[in-house]
Amino acid sequence: MTDAFKMSDFSLLHYYLDTEVKHSVRGTLISQGAYATKILERSGMAGCNPCQVPMATCLKLSKMSTEPLVDATAYTSIVGSLKYLVNTHPNLAFVVGYVSRFLEEPRKDHLAAVKQILRYVAGTKSWGLRYERKKEKQV
C-alpha cells in the first residue's frame, strides 16, 4: 500500500473523535470517559448521584403517555449523544434504543428514563472496551 500512496506513521493512536485509546503491555483500552462527562454537563446532570442499573426491569414506557410534553430538541440531543456513547458502552444499547422510540413526542416519563440512564453513565464513565493481547505459546 505504501507503494501506491504516500504514508507516514506518527505513532500509536491516543484520541480520535471523542474516543480515548490507551495502550499497555496487556492490551488496548478504548473508552469515552471525557465524552460521557461532556454529555452529563450538557444535560445538567454533572453532579448527579450515580446508580447501579441503567433502567428498572419493570419499566414500561408508551407513546400514548398522558404526561406533559418536554423539549423535543433537548431530548433528541441527549439520546443522540447516548447513541454515540454505545460505541464503547455496549451495555447501554438496549436502553438507549428503547428511549429512542419516543423521539417524536417525548414526555416527562420518557425524560425520567433518560435521566436514569445518565445517572448510570455517571457511575460508569470510566468503563470501556478492553482488548487483551494474545498470549504467546511457550515451547
Helices and strands as residue ranges (DSSP letters): E 15-16, E 19-23, E 27-31, H 33-42, H 72-85, G 90-92, H 93-99, G 100-102, H 108-124, E 128-132
